[in-house]
């Protein structure tokens, strides 16, 4: 992934790529316009009664 961003930086196409992926530039920061969903694994311990 780093190589892809290095290439886009040298070609000047990072802005186009991020806009195509659903981001907008707001106060010099790219903000996603789609809901990001994440998954977090959690564990629950049960005590014997």
Helices and strands as residue ranges (DSSP letters): H 2-11, H 14-20, E 23-26, E 29-32
